[in-house]
């Protein structure tokens, strides 16, 4: 039976052109959003009406001692991450070298320094003079360990060497993500192992390594606050020095929190730009 043979009333019963499309209301989402807004509002109100002298926060926000702490925090972040990345690349290469001795050394390094808490490592380095009172070659030159192991050096070694253990795993995963055919192609044109690594493998592995390394840099900014325990004058330590004197604890902690958040925000923007730079090749391939 053709459509023309159907009664007019039967055709109208199956016609959906006159129906109105009603979108889902998502009442659960709206309720959850309302709850979140209320909680945030209550949190903001608690800070506004709480016993916090906000003029004091503004007074010390750009205090010279706080600004000096910011520079020291950035300096420690750069120094510790540079040491950590250098060690991470070295340990990662040792892990995939195929040499059982180098692989074992790398495994032990990662096991020890990834297993010990960062604060513990800072304290051990800072008190290294209790184990080695002097450093050097007996009979040629010696120096007191206390003079060498300053708060800056102890913090850089403690944070940097630990970071090397984490970064080595990131670098190793990036190197393993490169297809083995790339290595074979490099050998066929006479490139050495280091040339292959520097010119072919690492540029391709950067796309995989940049996001986690960027996260580690941001984490390092916050980890530098642990150095306040060994009297390194970063942001938190300098804020503590002030509130020990004027007893404005919460106000100075707010100042420190503001600057940590500002630094992390800037670094996050830089990280996103770097990620987009190394992801350009991937986007181009997906659009072909």
Secondary structure, 3 states (H helix, E strand, C coil): CCHHHCCHHHHHHHCCCCCCCCCCCCHHHHHHHHHHHHHHHHHHHHHHHCCCCHHHHHHHHCCHHHHHHHHHHHHHHHHHHHHHHHHHHHHHHHHCCCCHHHHHHHHHHHHHHHHCCHHHHHHHHHCHHHCCCEEEECCCEEEEHHHHCCHHHHHHHHHHHHHHHHHHHHHHHHHHCCCHHHHHHHHHCCCCHHHHHHHHHHHHHHHHHHHHHHHHHHHHHHHHHHHHHHCCCCHHHHHHHHHHHHCCHHHHHHHHHHHHHHHHHHHHHHHHHHHHHHCHHHHHHHHC
